[in-house]
Amino acid sequence: MERPPIRHLIAAVVQEQDVDLAARALNVLGAPIIHLASTGGFLGRRNATLLIGLPEGMTEKAVEALQRSCRQRVEYLAIPLEGSPLPLPTPVPVTVGGATIFAIPVERFEEF
């Protein structure tokens, strides 16, 4: 059976903890996925970049699948107190996770 042509590409950066759930949710849609290991810039944590090829009209369903499977978390980052005689780190809450999504139209797609 022939797949419909890919007309949109989603690049989604998700936390490593969410990648399996996100991939399963996207597989239900029948979307081809390429998984690339990546690293976040701010905290230097391991992430996954998913490249998702979609036919016309499937972009919103893919975004909804990612919203259901990728969640934000609060993590604590230890930062030393300024002016303290002892460099005791103070835990500061930082919100991480969710997904960062880029939707890109595809002018040409070939598979061989």
N, C-alpha and C positions, 0 to 999 in steps of 0.2 A: 504494500500500500504506500502510495506516495504522500509525503508530508507537504502541507502548504508551504509556500516560499516564506522565508524569513524576511520581515520588513522592519523589525525593530530589534535593537540590541539594548539590554539592560546590563549595566555594570553595577553590581551591588556589593558594597563592602560591609561585611557582617562580622560579629565576634565569633571566634573559633567555637565557643560553646553552642552557638546557634546554627552552625553550618549544616549539620546533619538534618535537623528538623526543617530548615529552609529548603534543602535539596529535596527532601521527601515531598514537601508541599508543592514544589515546582514540578517534580516528576509526575504528580497527579495530573497536571495540566498538559503533560506530554512535551514540555519544553526542553530542548537540548541545553545542557549546562556544562560549562568548563569551570573547574575549580582551580584557582591559583592561590597559593599561600602568600600572605602579605603581612606587613607589620605596621601597626599604628604609629603615627608621629608623636603625639602628645605623651602618652604613657609607654610607648614602645611595646605594646602588647601584641600578641599574635592574632591576626585576623584572617579572613578568607575573602577573596574577591571572586564573586561569581559572575561569569559572563553568560547571559541568558539570551538565546535567540528566540524571537517570537513572531508568529504570523500577525497579519493585520487584525486589530480588534482584541488582542490578548494582553495588552500592556497593563490595563487596570486590574485584570484578574491576577497577574503575576505580582503586582504591587500589593494587592490585598493579601496574597499568600505570604509575602515577605513581612507584612505588618503583623500577621497572626503568629508567625514563627520566630521573629527577632524581637527581643525585648530589651529595654533599658534596665541597667542595674546601678546601684550605688556602691562604689568601692571607696576605700579610704586610703589616701595618700599621705605618707608621713612627711611633714615639712618642719624643719627646725624653727623654733621661735626666735624672732629677731630680738637682739638685746639681752637674751638670757645668758647668765654666766655659765650654765651647762647647756650643751647642745641637745636638749631633749626634744625629740620630734613630737609634733602635735598632729593627730590624725585629722585630715580635712576631707569631708565627703566630696566625691567627684562622680557625676553621672556619666556612665559609659554605656556603650552598646546601642541597640536598635540597629538600624541599617541606614547607610548612605547610598542613595540610588541615583544613577545617571541613566536617562533614557535617550537613546541615540537612534535616529532614523537610518535605515540601511538602504543605500542606493543599489548595491550589487551584492549578491551572495552566490557563491559557487561551491559545490562539494564534488571532489573527485579523488 
